[in-house]
Amino acid sequence: MGWRDRAEGDGAQGSADDLSWLVGTYWYVPTEYLPAMQQVNVTEPKITQVNDQTLWYFTEYSNGYLVGQCAASVDGDDFEYQSIVGSVTPEGTVCLSFTPVGGISLHPVRGSVSVANFIVGQGKMVKHQGEWAFLMQMTGGNGVYNLTHWAYMMQTRPGDQSWTNLPGTDGSQSVDEIFADWG
């Protein structure tokens, strides 16, 4: 059974040809998918496991293309903000690009500001634990710092525990408060 066949039985949240239901939705990384691998390329490269909480908020959809906002925090640090532009094919294949807001990133070396490369994430729309999810993989960074992560991105809504107690954070901000700082 293909993506189109699976999606057509889901009514409003699943047409393979019209994903406009994604507009206004928020997505997050559940606890079990927080681990990511980080490399800092210094004299002796250091590769460590970190927690990567990433949030998405989709603001536009048209003809298979998505536009939105991203907030990401590594190991509970401050959220960094990125613009999302990408696509979902009729077969459910996903490709999203993430560009730092303002073209800078504060994370490559703590306490410094440097020009950052954009990130590309690839994956597909799948059913996971009975809900639509984005099964994604990404690697981003530059020659000094990079991060690799795969996760099921699950939808979160006001009233969900994940909305106010976001895994990988201290729980002091709700998802909508995090996005209030975007840009």
Salt bridges, closest charged atoms under 4 A:
ASP10 OD2 - LYS127 NZ 3.54
ASP17 OD1 - ARG4 NH1 2.70
ASP52 OD2 - HIS149 ND1 2.74
ASP77 OD2 - HIS107 ND1 3.81
ASP77 OD2 - ARG110 NH1 2.86
